[in-house]
Amino acid sequence: MDTAGKLAIDGGKPVVSEKLIAHDWERYRKANDEEVEVVSAVLRSGHLSIALPVGMPQADALEREFAQWVGSKHALVVNSGTAALHCAVAGVGVTAGDHVILPADTFVASAMAILHHNAIPIFVDVDPCTHLLDPAKLEEKITDKTKAIMVVQLFGMPADMDAINAIAKRHNLKVIEDCAQAYGSQYKGGKAGTLGDAAGFAMTTTKQLMVGEGGLVTTNSKEVFDQASMIRLFGESGDMKSPDRAYMSEQVGWNYKLSEVNSALARVRLRNLDNYIAGCVDNAKRLTDRLQHIKGVSPLVAPDDRTYTCYLYNVAIDPAALNLDIEPGKLRDAAMEALAGENVDVMRWQKVPVPAQPMFQNKFGYGNQSPWDQPGGDVTYDINDYPNAFFALESSFIVRRIIPPNGPELMDSYADAFEKVFSQIDRAVEILDQKNTYIPLEQRKAKLATGKI
């Protein structure tokens, strides 16, 4: 392609045509005829949730089918990914005041699931290239209050599970996987969702298995499954789908049921999930084959011992490789603005590491300092403890629309746009400078440390 043309933000013509990005790229989220018929059949049945004496046959079937797909002994259907993680936290035996370690780069729901059980999130820094929990930094965070490690399988790529599980075994800790983004990802041949003691999946709008709202817990332990089940339904033991429900609460529980409509839809979409993931992987490979040859651009690539199912396509940028003496955040902003001008759909995934968010800086949990006001709650969230997490977020962004039904034509056009932008990256930075909108990282961190947005 001709990279000499002006950047679109500088008056040039966008590389990616309007035709390529105007089509109904989200149609995979819209119900096909089979899905409509299945959902209609549930609606016509009148059994939308627990219905005595039939129980919840769609949820029951989904649990069997998802456990088989993942390769776990048990699966539990709930109404969100956050609920799934909460059930997993409770299932492995975490109690009030216990510490659960998790990576600083994640979505806040990972930490919320810990707080929902009155436990204390303890954040650990990440690998700056992958955003994943860094096992080398894990043991320094372990104390006699630590009960579990929550590993976030971010973007669709598992962390170094052998190293993490070895540390957990040495300290008698449980391992929870946050698999909200990791359907189908594998580590040394094992699927995400089977690599620890329990795992939580999400079925929200953008996830690979999407039904609007929903979640799934997986485990190989009957004990974990039973405890998670009690959390799902008001602390009641036994099968919530049983036609002879006990109505006897043994502990505090929540109402985490998923409607039969959502479960029925998930069952159909589960049958097509492997093909959908394969389409994402094929698109990502085609784009990566082009981008990895562009100076200063590094798309995320999985190590040889694991797979990357590309829930989010993460691209890192390097000012030094481009002989630019600027902060990574400034290069990121300039590149994203220029790529967006070329009709490449880009976004930032998270703006800051989770412990830098106001709730943790202020320890404002349940209206005061709970659960930090209980024994074991005297922890700090110094934002300077997570340099790699900040670096990873400052030096990367997400390229969207890697999903089917998009295919080779859009991937090639995206790659052309990257080549154009990074051949003129100095001009992109100059245009950003003219707007004077970039705030240096240290200034932003100083404000974050005050606990204000």
Secondary structure, 3 states (H helix, E strand, C coil): CCCCCCCHHHCCCCCCCHHHHHCCCCHHHCCCHHHHHHHHHHHHHCCCCCECCCECHHHHHHHHHHHHHHCCCEEEEECCHHHHHHHHHHHCCCCCCCEEEEECCCCHHHHHHHHCCCCEEEEECECCCCCCECHHHCHHHCCCCEEEEEEECHHHCCCCHHHHHHHHHHCCCEEEEECCCCCCCEECCEECCCCCCEEEEECECCCCCCCECCEEEEECCHHHHHHHHHHHECCECCCCCCCCCCCCECCCCCECCCCHHHHHHHHHHHHCHHHHHHHHHHHHHHHHHHHCCCCCEEECCCCCCECCCCCCEEEEECCHHHCCCCCHHHHHHHHHHHHHHCCCCEECCCCCCHHHCHHHHHCCCCCCCCCCCCCCCCCCCCHHHCHHHHHHHHCEEEECCCCCCCCHHHHHHHHHHHHHHHHCHHHHHHHHHHHCCCCCHHHHHHHHCCCCC
